[in-house]
Amino acid sequence: MTTAAEIADEIAKAYNLPKAQAKSIVDGVFKSIADAAASDAETNVPGFGKFKVKHTPEREGRNPSTGAAIKIAAAKKLTFAPAKALKDALNG
């Protein structure tokens, strides 16, 4: 697993930046993606992929313990679709 701190360390090394500045940059990128998602906007990073919000409607489900019908509330999900370049890099 790679963490945000590890990404920041790699950026700091690659661009000869202080680790604190690189961490601020990484945090800023993630905050921008989260802010866009909160306003239902799509974030497209060319060569990497798209982050977009998917709306799931309210639906009926079942309690697995009792089998009773329950309402599952409508929700939003953040989805990621990798760009072709990223898919190609993963699959050789």
RAMO-V761272 format. One line per field, one symbol per residue. phi: phi as a letter, one per 20 degrees, with the letter a starting at -180 (. if undefined). A space follows every 50 residues. Layout:
phi: ???
//
This chain:
phi: .ddffffffffgffdldfgfffffffffffffffffffdmeedddgndqc dbededffbeccfffdnffcedffbdcedcdffgffffffdm
//
